[in-house]
Amino acid sequence: MDIESNPPPPPPSSATQSPINRLNSYVAKSRVGKRFKVTERNTTFTTELRAGTATFLTMAYILAVNASILSDSGGTCSVSDCIPLCSDPTVSPADCLNRPNLSLLPPDTSCKFQPVNPGYAACLEKTRKDLIVATVAASLIGCAIMGVLANLPLALAPGMGTNAYFAYTVVGFHGSGNISYQSALAAIFLEGLVFLLISAVGLRAKLAKLVPKPVRISSSAGIGLFLAFIGLQNNQGLGLIGYSSSTLVTLGGCPSSARAAVAPVMTSSNGTLILIPGGSVSGEILCLHGRMESATLWLGIVGFVIIAYCLVKNVKGAMIYGIVFVTAVSWFRNTKVTAFPDTPAGDSAYEYFKKVVDIHKIESTAGALSFKSIGEAHFWEALVTFLYVDILDTTGTLYSMASFAGFTNADGDFEGQYFAFMSDASAIVVGSLLGTSPVTVFIESSTGIREGGRTGLTALTVAGYFMMAFFFTPLLASIPAWAVGPPLILVGVMMMKAVVEVEWGDMRQAIPAFVTLILMPLTYSIAYGLIGGIGTYIVLHMWDWVHQLFSNNNINSGAKEGV
């Protein structure tokens, strides 16, 4: 029996296509589309724009957070920026000169610590604005290099973790560490050059290949847990998780008025409490009361539900909708969810926000490198630490993002690999010259990949937003943490799919994978997770390797005797 089949409908003509489809078709056929392989990677121009927008909105918090962390080091500020104060703290320096029984006291090292000298505080504020611009510039250059040369949808910015190590361990709070801010930048500069050389000769790819397969696979899911853990905390997230002196972490979600900072202290000889050397005061991470009563937590949960529902329904731009909604609500003052509370800091943030457009010129951090400490052991300790963290951390993140996007082949290689390695190594050198900590591929790139980003156009879109950030820093610096937390958590959900590739039935594969998975969020370090997983893998396989070595030697000896 003959069956009549209807011929397929003809493709729509350009006249019947929507403007967006015509734009996508035009770009795909243009030299730009061919250069970035838009058609080959099964994507469109508008998809890349949307992916870049999602990535930028998710990582925009780095503008304020990185500057805040690095400015805690004191930057280029020193005792010379402190102003003389009156011997009577209640009297202003100007009035002090008119009172014969009072005098101006010259500042000393204590002027950098609580109560911070007004002159030093003013210098810190200038440094913070310098560092916002430095973060923008370093990120822009890194993203542009990655997009043009590597053609990958990966965004770069100063990495979380290494910036904290830079500020609180190497330089120390307000310059209380082993080397100065200027010397630390010099260490990063030299480390970046070494890293660039390692990448240029192809050694970095070979070093990355040495990472065992179960560790490499589980690192993607480990980074997902790390992201979710960040998104659940106060500083960069919802605030659902808080500090506990007995269990380390516990349920949080209390209002800011019910939170307190934590600091490691000891009792001095005169009975006063002093900060332990090398210790630092935390953010407000301890809930005193009112758990789950924070209005910003519940607003963040609403944003979480919006994004989650859009993901369930496969709505494009899911991350953007959640971030924009929560941010817009938070920009209203005199509410319980405002990003600008009625405090001096909130008033200052609101005044900066109202500028909308502000162009700030870097005054102190750019070109601040100093090699005066190059002969000191602490200088080389910092350099080596930055180098091994970058080798493990940034390389691991690169492979995880490439795997998440489906770019890797059976051998773990991916297209654009060489230039991707060169891009982030170059960005580290550029960042040090601008005054910021090491620049790396951001794990928030997974947000854009989830939105369909597949080419360097995504990275260039992010670079374009960073270019705009030069002018709209007041707006971008005002995206609250509880708007960023939900997408970080949900990206963590999506990155967990990698665990199905681990051979959980083989304990020699499962244990290293699990160690990698669990250590990344709990040590707040991708590098420590990789070190733990690799170390466990070596220990569990050591006996087999030794046994195989001796077996081969015995076979070779027997063969010689037979001859």
N, C-alpha and C positions, 0 to 999 in steps of 0.2 A: 504494500500500500504506500502510495506516495504521500509524504507529509510536506505540506507547504510551509516554508519557513520565511518569516519576515526579514528582509535585509536590514542590516544595522543602520541606525539613523546617521545621516551625514554629520561630520563634526561641525560645531557651530561656527559660523563665519565671524570675522572680526567685528562685523556690524552688530551681531547679536550678543557678543561677549560683554561681560560687565567691565567697567573701567579698570577694576583691580586685576581681572584676568588678562586684559589687554596689556596692562603694565607688566605683569609677570611674564607674559609671552614675549614682550619686547625685550625685557632685560635678559631672559634666558637665551635669546638669539643674538644678543649684542656681544661685543668683545668682552665686556665686563662679565656677562653670564658665562661665556666660554672660559674666560680666565679663571673664574672661581668654580667652574664645573657644577653649575646650578642644576642642569638637567641630569647629569651623570649621578648626582647624589640625591636625586628624587626630592628636590625641594623647590621653593619658589622665593622670589625676592621679598614679598611681603611676609612670608613665614620667617625669613632670616631677620627682618626688621622686628617682628614680634618677639622672636627668640632673644635678640639683643636687648630689647626693652625689658623683658622679664629678667634676664641675667643682671642688667644694671640695677634695676629696682631692688633685686635681692641682695646685691653686694654694695649698694650705695651707703649702707651704714658704715663702711670702712672709712669714708671721708671724715666722719666725726670721731669714730672709735680709734682709728690709728693715730690721729693727731692728738687725741686725749692721752693715749698710752705713752706715746713718744715724748709728749711735753712733760710727763711725769719725771722724765730723766733730767729735766732742767734745760735740755738743749744747749745752746751757747750761753745761757744766762749764768752769771757768777756772782760772787760777793760784791764785785764792783758795781753791779746794778742795784744793790741795796742802798737805801738812802739813810742818812743819820736820823735817829729818833731821839726824842726827848727822854731824859732820865725818869720823868714821870710819864708813864704810858698814856695817861688820860689827857695830856697836853699835846697839842699839835706842834710839829717842828717849828712852824712860823712863830707861834706864841712863845715857844720855849726860850727864844733869844731875848725876849723882853722881860724875863724873870731872872733876877740875879742869883737866886738860890737853885736854879735849874741849869742843866747843860745838855748839849747834844752829844749822844754817844756814837762813836764810829761803829759801823756794822762789822760783824765777824761772821764766821761760818754758820753760826746758829740762825742767822737771818733767813736762811733758805728753808727752815723748818718751822712747824707751828709754834707760835703764830707767824705766818710768812710775812716778811717785810713787804710793804706796799710797792716799793720799787722793784723787788724781785717778782712780785705777783704780776705787775704790769708787763715785765719782760716775758713772763710765761705766757701771758695772753697773746702778745705779739708772736711768740714762737709757735703757739697753737695754730694761729691763722697761717703762718708760714708753712706749717706742716700739712695743713689742709690742702694748700695749693701744691706743695711738693708731692703729696699723695695723688692728687689729680693728675699732675704732669707725668709722674712715673707710670701711673696706670694707663694713661692715654698712649704713651710711647710704647709700652709693652704690648697693649692690645693691638695697636696698629702694626707692629712688627709681626705679631703672631698671625694676624689676619692676612696681611699681604704676602708674607714669605711662606708660612706653613699652611695657609688656607684651612684652618681649623676653627671651630666655634668655641674657642677657649679664651676666657678673659683673665687678665693679670692685674694684680694689685699687691701692695705690701701685705705679707702673710700674717695672719693671726698666729700667735705662739712665738714666732721669731721676733715679732715686735715687742712682746712682753719680756722675752729673754734679753733683748737689747736694752730695754728701759730699766728693768728691775734687777737684772743680774750683772750685766756687763758695765753699764754706766751707773746704775743704782738710782734710787729715788732722789731726785734733785742733786744728782752728781755725787752720791755717796758711795759709788762703786769703786772698782779697781782702776778703771781707765776713764778718760774724759769722753764726752760726746763726740768731739772732733776725732779722737783716736779710734773710737768705735766705728765711725764712718770710714776711716782709712782701712780698718781691718775688713770691713764689708767690701770695699773697693778692690782690695787685693784678692779677697776670696772670690769675688765675681770674675776677676781676670783668670784665676786658676780654673774656675768652673767653666768659663768660656772656652779655655784651651782644652779642657777635658771633653767638652761637647764637640769642639771643632774636629778633633782627631778621631771622634767616634768611640772614645773610651767609655763615655757615659752610657751609651746604649748597651755596651758589653757588660758594664757593671750592673745595669738594670736587669739584664738577662740572667745574672747570677741569682736573682731573687727566686726562690723555689715557687713552683706553680701554685700550691695551695695558699701560700702567703700572698702571691700576686692576685689570685682570684678573690680571696677574702678581704683584701685591702679596700676594695670598692665598697663592700658592705660595711666595713669598719669605718670608713670615712662617712658613710651615711649615718651611722650611729653617732659619730662625732658631731655631725651637723645637727642632728636632732637634739643632742645633749646641749649644744650651744643655744638652740632655739627654745629650750625649756628653761633657761636661766634668766636672771634679771638683766644683766648688762646688755646682752644682744638678743633677748627673746621675751617669752611670755612672763617669766617669773614664777612658773609653776613649781620649780625645784629650788629649794633653799638649803642653807647650811645647817648642819647639826653637829654639836660637839661630841656626841656619842656615836652616831651612825654615819657621819660625814655629810650625807645628803638626806633630805627629808622633804615632805610636802611643804610648799611655801605659799605663794599667792597672797601675801599680806600687803596692805597699802604701804606706800613709801614712808608714811609717818610711823609705821610700826616696825620698820627695819633698822638694823644697826650694823655698823662695820665691825670687823674682827681683826685683831692684831696680835702677833706673838710678842709677849712682854715678859720681863723678868724683874725681880725686886733688886734694886741696887743696895749698896752698903748703908745708905742713909734712909732706907725704907721706902723710897719712891719707886714707882713703876717706870721702867724705860723699855724702849723697843729693842728686841734682840738684834744684835748686829746681823745685817743681811736680810732682816725681816722687813715686811712692808704692810701697810694698812690696806685691808681689802675694801672692796666696794660694800654697799649695804646688802649683805647676803644673809644676815641672820634675822629670822622672823621672831619678834618678841611676843606677838599675839595677833589675832585677826587673820588666821590662815584662810585662804580662799575667799577673802573679802575684798580683794583688790579689784577696782572697777576696770583698770587697764587690762588685767588678766582676762576678765570676761569679754571685753571688747576684742582682745586678741583671739579668744576662742570663737567669737562670731566670725572673725576673719578666717580662722582655720576651717570652720564649717562651710563658708562661702567657697574657699579654694577646693576643699575636699569634694563638695557637691559638684562643682564644675569639672573636676577630674573624673568623677564617676560618670558624668554625662558627656565626657570627652569634649568639653567646651574649650576652644582655643583661647589662650590668654588668661587661663585660670589664676595663675600666680599674680598677674598684674591687677586683676579685679580685687583680690583680697587685700593686697598692699595699699592700693589707692583708696579703698573704702575706709580702712582703719586709719590711714594717715589723714584723710580729709576730716574725719570725725575728731581726731586728736588735735587738730589745728585750732579748734574753738577754745577760747580762754574761759576761765571761771566755770569749768566743769570738772568732774572727778576723773575724767580721762584725758585731760589736756596735756599736751607736750610742753606747755609753758606754765608751770605752777607759779603761784604768787610768792616767789622767793627771789632774792637777788640774782641767783643763777637763772631762774626762769624768766625774770624780767629782761636780763641781758640777752638770753636766747631769743625772746620775743622781739626785742628791738632789732636784733640781727636778722631775724626772719622777715620783718616788715620791710627791710631794704630790698628784698626780692632779687635785685641785681647788685652785685658788689664785685669789683675787680681788685684783688689784693696782690701786691707785688712781694715776692720773697725777699726779705731783707737780711736774714741772718743764717739760715740753714744751708742755702745753696753754696757749694764750693767750700764748705767749712772743714774739709778733711785736714788732719794733722798727723804727721808721721813721727812726732816726737817720742812716742812710746813704743816704737817698732823694736827696740832692743829689750823690752820687758817681756817676761814670761806670760803675763796676763794678756798682752796683746795677741800673742800667738795662740794662746788658749782660746780666746774669743774667735780668732780667724778659723782655727781648725774646727771648732764647734759649729760655726756658721756653715762651713764647707760640708761637713758630714750630714748636717740637718738638711741642707739644700739637695745633696745627692740623693738622700733617702726620701725626704719629704716631697720635694717638687717633682722628682722623677716618678715616685709612687703615685702622686696625684695626677700627673700627666697620663700615665698608663691606665689609671682607673677611669678617668674621664673619656679616654679614647675607647676603652672597653665598654663603658656605659653608652657611648654613641654608636657602638657596633662597628668601629673602624679597624679593630685589631684582627689579624689573621691567626692561623693555627700556631704560628711561632711567636705570637705576641707583638709582632711589628705592626705599624700602621703608616699609611701614606702621610707624608709631611713630617715624619718623625725627626729627621735631622734638623730641619729648620725650626721645629717646635722646641727642641733642646737649645738651639742657638738663640731663640727668641727670649726665653725666660732668663738665660744666662746674661744676655745683653741688657735686659731690663734691670737686673741686679746692679750692674755697673752704673747704669743711668740713675737708678734710685739713690745710690750712695752719693753721687755727685749733687743730687738735689737735697739730700739731707734725711732720707728715710731709710728704714730697715729693709732687708731683702725682699724683692718683688718675686712673686711666684704665681703659678696658675691657680686660680681660685676654685675651690670645690663648688662654689655657687654657680659655676659654669654649667653644672648639671641641670639647673633650672631652665636655662635656655635650650639645652639639648632636649629636655623633656618637651619644650614647646615646639620642637621640630628643627632647631638649628643644626645645620650640617656642613656649613662652609665658613670661610673666613669673613664673609659678609656679616655674620653674627658678631664676631670680634670687632670688626670695623664699626658696626652700629654702637657697640659699647664704647669704643673710642670716641665716636661722635658725641655720645652723651657726656663723656668725661670732658670733651671740649666745651660743651654747653655748661658744664659744672664750673668752669672758670668764671662764668658770669652769674650762674644761679646757685652758687654755693649756699646762700642762706636758706633756700627751699630744700635742697637735697640734704643739708646737714640737719634738717628738722624732721626727717622721717624717724618716728619713734621706734624703740626696740621691739615693742609689742606688735608692730606691723611687720617686722622682719622675721620674727619667730615662727609664725605659722608656715610660711613657705620653706623654711629651713627644715622643719619637722617632716613635712610631706615629701620633700626631696629625699630625706633619709629613708622614708618608706619605700620610695621607688628604687633607691640604690640597693636595697636589701635583696633584690632578686638574684644578685650574683651568688648568693650562698648555695643555690641549688646545683651549681657546678662543682662544688666541693665533694669529694668522695668520702662521705661521712662514715661509711662502713669500714674504711681503712683508717685505723687510729693514728698511723704515722702521717697521714694526710690531715685528718680531722683535728688533732690536737694543735699543731702549728697554726692551722687556719683559725681555730677558736681563740688562741692566744692573741693572734693579730687582731681579730675582731673585737675582743673585749678590752685590750689595752689602749687602743686608740682613743675612745671616749674617756676612759677612766684615768689615763695619764695626761689627757688633754694634749696629745701629741701624736701625729701620724708617724713620725720618726721612731718613737719608742715602741709603737705597735709593730712596725716592721722589724725592728731590732729583736723584740721578743719572739716574734714568729720565726724569723731566720735562725735565731739561737736555738729555739726548741726543735726546729727541723734538723739542725746539725746534730744535736745531742741524740735525737731518736734514730738517726741514720748512721751514727758514728760506728756502731758495732758492725753493721752490714758492710760499710766501706772498708773497715780494717780487715774483716774476714775475707772480703773479696780480694783485697790487696795481697794477703798472705796466700790465698788459694792460687792466684795468678803466679805468684813467685814460685810456689811449689810445682806448678805445672811447667813453668819455664825451666826449673832446675831438673825435673824429671826428663824433660825433652833433651837437655844437654847431656845428661848421663847416658841416655839411650843412644845418642850420637857417638 
